[in-house]
Amino acid sequence: MEHSSSLPPALSAATRRRFLTVTGAAAGLALSGMLPGISPATAATTSATKKDPFTLGVASGDPLPDGVVLWTRLAPDPLAPLGGMDRRTYSVQWEIAADERFSRVVKRGTAKAEPEYGHSVHVDVRGLQPARDYYYRFRTGGFVSPAARTKTAPAPEQLLPSMTFAVASCQAIWEGWFTAHRDLAARHHDVVLFLGDYIYEFGNDRGVRPGDDDPLRTRQTVTLDEYRQRYAYYKTDPDLQAAHHTAPWIAVLDDHEVVDNWADRYAGSTPPDDFLVRRANAFRAYWENMPLRAPQFPAGPDMQLYRRLRYGRLAEFSMLDTRQYRDDQVNGDGIKAPNAATADPTRSILGFPQERWLLDGLTASRSTWNVLGHQTAITLLDTVSGPGVAVPMDAWDGYSASRDRLLGGIDERGIQNVVSLAGDLHRTVVSDLALDFTDPDSKVVATEFVGTSISSAQDGEDLDAGGRVLLEENPHMKFGNFQRGYISCEITPDLWTSEFRVCDRVTVPDGTVSTRTKLAVESGAAAVQQV
Amino acid sequence: MKKTLTAAAVAGVLTAGVTLAAPAQNAVAAGGTSRSDVVMWASPAAVSANELPCLPTSIAVTLTNTGTEPVFAEATLKAEAPLVLSDTLFQTYLPPNNPAHPVTKSFGVLVPRGTKPGTYDITVTSGRHREVVPVTVQPIPERGPGANLAYGEQAIASSTHGNFTLCGAVDGDRDQSHWSTLTGWNDATRDVFPDWYGVEWPTVQTVDRVELWTKTPAATSGIRDFDIQVRDGDTWRTVAQVVGNTEEHVVTRFPAERTDAVRVLIHFAGGNYSRLLELEAYGPQ
């Protein structure tokens, strides 16, 4: 089709050359060691797999005014090696329609599912209308995928009267059922921001789901086949599939898509050269399993994940990567007193190029709401009662010079309506972001909603002891909750409203979800207020 | 990711007691158009194994890139029946050569109960290159008087942390320096007690002594308060108790019991988790 193209698995030769030029030779990496006689670049079979290959559902992502990425991955036996596929390349037909019954198909085409990419399919559909609902599906052999809804972004100068989106993160699958995703799916948001820890690189043999003691679920993922299989396991969850099937996602990763608390080339005591091999494996599997575009395709251990998505004049989403370019955690990681090392101005959580990209982009924004979608809390998080202070070395507290440069830059440049969205903490933390957190009269320049986890940390409770301490010690923090769930947001040109959806239980499959509270921010006034 | 072998090993040098099969050039690249620079080898070149369920035999498959461009490479494994492999696929990124950066994945070889002694082949394939690792299945060695009855038998536990293996404390390895990378059992439930770890046998044994090795420093990282229990039908019966342990090695004696399983029920341990290097069980001599 003229206006659509698949991503690397099915790029035309000319496009592929351009793609390599742009992203570096390593981006073209294919799997070596294929079986003899197979030439996947040319031979796409139209024959059917023996079983339904659409066990992992479908997805869409990174909406543009005229396009969206459509994703699926063929895996008739999702937990088997190669997902139960052989080493042939399969033709997969896709279609996207303006209506749920597919009576008005607006684009269709054929993509290749190649073994080098884990038989994933990424189609970068273009030529769509802005701010429209669309429906898409795939077929191969005699099998048809589930049909799913997606939505394009508004036109660049369009000012939508309102839009909705969900904010989710952290789904340790053995710690709970994905009840929050089921609720999220029912709301048909315009878009879902997923802020990391989509998979965990380890498991637990006493999890809440039957079969959680299977070594394939608990082993540390290190190699590409192991990460691919871990995604396959998570993606078999019907609630997670439902969340993908009802809205496009904009995703970034955090630590557990690779390994706990990694920082650039450092992960525990692993030699950096060894860790970079693991990172390359993890990144490759991440790209294969997410609805991401070609510029996000990793070149070995490097992936351009930070990016900006514009929703017309209403909102702009700056999606950040606080893992790949950060300096290593200081003071041995963990929760420690801030000191000269945490405040060292030569250290950065974003890396200096990304810091500049962020502030320059915010300065140039012509949208009302300037949203940061990223991994962990910018706000100060004093975790000890009384006079002492101890803060997480892995969050922005461990890189307070980055925080000062960001919040100071927002103030100096007069950037309005900056809202930080993050995850990682497994608890809801809502804060006014002030220039100086130790001064209660300090100017508030932005707002932060850290969303709780989908399932990580099991059932939780409304306010645990740790949450009470946070509220007492951090006056800039306005709300806390320690249940599982997500944030459902609605924004208009005048008002941002965050609705906190929480699960009563996630350790049983039939938990219920309710609204814990709603908090709002008025355009032009960064302070959080109760609705 | 353990970088287990150095560049010297590529030449087939004996390294750390592991005999390497001769490495061979893998002749197929993606697309089938050019020679690949990926080298694959399996080690050791031959292994012996028996039916003991917790004495996992493993073979390590290593891929390395001798070329100047990074690649993704893969190897597949196939075991002759009735042997079973823990996994059959290895796919990994390989950075360019210079320095050499071999990447290794270990595969467990399981010998099901009832396997006839003999030789069974495990075939490792990467592209056109193929290696065969013969597995010699031997009868379970007769236990002499005074032998550790738990060695290699089926371990059982309340839970096992993801970084550890269930069999880690009945594998005959009590070396503290092998903790977490090679041996040892760590429960999965931080700050939640009790935990338990034990061993069960296919036939009834006579046991009158259990020896435990816990993580050092034992006073802060070891198991502190625990019961030794024997299985009696569907229930566990306490035959000995220890309170306030601070030692790495704890010997517990009790009147001889006929049972098909023993375990240690841990009521408290230092360092948030229950940690054992080894559990051994003995009968009267």
Boltz contact constraints between the chains, C-beta under 6 A:
constraints:
  - contact:
      token1: [A, 26]
      token2: [B, 70]
      max_distance: 6.0
  - contact:
      token1: [A, 29]
      token2: [B, 72]
      max_distance: 6.0
  - contact:
      token1: [A, 30]
      token2: [B, 30]
      max_distance: 6.0
  - contact:
      token1: [A, 31]
      token2: [B, 30]
      max_distance: 6.0
  - contact:
      token1: [A, 31]
      token2: [B, 72]
      max_distance: 6.0
  - contact:
      token1: [A, 31]
      token2: [B, 74]
      max_distance: 6.0
  - contact:
      token1: [A, 32]
      token2: [B, 29]
      max_distance: 6.0
  - contact:
      token1: [A, 32]
      token2: [B, 30]
      max_distance: 6.0
  - contact:
      token1: [A, 32]
      token2: [B, 36]
      max_distance: 6.0
  - contact:
      token1: [A, 32]
      token2: [B, 38]
      max_distance: 6.0
  - contact:
      token1: [A, 32]
      token2: [B, 71]
      max_distance: 6.0
  - contact:
      token1: [A, 32]
      token2: [B, 73]
      max_distance: 6.0
  - contact:
      token1: [A, 33]
      token2: [B, 26]
      max_distance: 6.0
  - contact:
      token1: [A, 33]
      token2: [B, 73]
      max_distance: 6.0
  - contact:
      token1: [A, 33]
      token2: [B, 74]
      max_distance: 6.0
  - contact:
      token1: [A, 33]
      token2: [B, 126]
      max_distance: 6.0
  - contact:
      token1: [A, 33]
      token2: [B, 127]
      max_distance: 6.0
  - contact:
      token1: [A, 34]
      token2: [B, 28]
      max_distance: 6.0
  - contact:
      token1: [A, 34]
      token2: [B, 30]
      max_distance: 6.0
  - contact:
      token1: [A, 36]
      token2: [B, 28]
      max_distance: 6.0
  - contact:
      token1: [A, 36]
      token2: [B, 128]
      max_distance: 6.0
  - contact:
      token1: [A, 39]
      token2: [B, 31]
      max_distance: 6.0
  - contact:
      token1: [A, 39]
      token2: [B, 32]
      max_distance: 6.0
  - contact:
      token1: [A, 41]
      token2: [B, 31]
      max_distance: 6.0
  - contact:
      token1: [A, 81]
      token2: [B, 88]
      max_distance: 6.0
  - contact:
      token1: [A, 81]
      token2: [B, 89]
      max_distance: 6.0
  - contact:
      token1: [A, 202]
      token2: [B, 162]
      max_distance: 6.0
  - contact:
      token1: [A, 203]
      token2: [B, 162]
      max_distance: 6.0
  - contact:
      token1: [A, 204]
      token2: [B, 162]
      max_distance: 6.0
  - contact:
      token1: [A, 204]
      token2: [B, 188]
      max_distance: 6.0
  - contact:
      token1: [A, 205]
      token2: [B, 159]
      max_distance: 6.0
  - contact:
      token1: [A, 205]
      token2: [B, 160]
      max_distance: 6.0
  - contact:
      token1: [A, 206]
      token2: [B, 159]
      max_distance: 6.0
  - contact:
      token1: [A, 206]
      token2: [B, 188]
      max_distance: 6.0
  - contact:
      token1: [A, 218]
      token2: [B, 162]
      max_distance: 6.0
  - contact:
      token1: [A, 222]
      token2: [B, 1]
      max_distance: 6.0
  - contact:
      token1: [A, 223]
      token2: [B, 90]
      max_distance: 6.0
  - contact:
      token1: [A, 223]
      token2: [B, 91]
      max_distance: 6.0
  - contact:
      token1: [A, 223]
      token2: [B, 92]
      max_distance: 6.0
  - contact:
      token1: [A, 223]
      token2: [B, 105]
      max_distance: 6.0
  - contact:
      token1: [A, 224]
      token2: [B, 91]
      max_distance: 6.0
  - contact:
      token1: [A, 224]
      token2: [B, 92]
      max_distance: 6.0
  - contact:
      token1: [A, 225]
      token2: [B, 89]
      max_distance: 6.0
  - contact:
      token1: [A, 225]
      token2: [B, 91]
      max_distance: 6.0
  - contact:
      token1: [A, 274]
      token2: [B, 1]
      max_distance: 6.0
  - contact:
      token1: [A, 274]
      token2: [B, 3]
      max_distance: 6.0
  - contact:
      token1: [A, 277]
      token2: [B, 1]
      max_distance: 6.0
  - contact:
      token1: [A, 277]
      token2: [B, 93]
      max_distance: 6.0
  - contact:
      token1: [A, 277]
      token2: [B, 103]
      max_distance: 6.0
  - contact:
      token1: [A, 278]
      token2: [B, 1]
      max_distance: 6.0
  - contact:
      token1: [A, 280]
      token2: [B, 93]
      max_distance: 6.0
  - contact:
      token1: [A, 281]
      token2: [B, 92]
      max_distance: 6.0
  - contact:
      token1: [A, 281]
      token2: [B, 93]
      max_distance: 6.0
  - contact:
      token1: [A, 300]
      token2: [B, 70]
      max_distance: 6.0
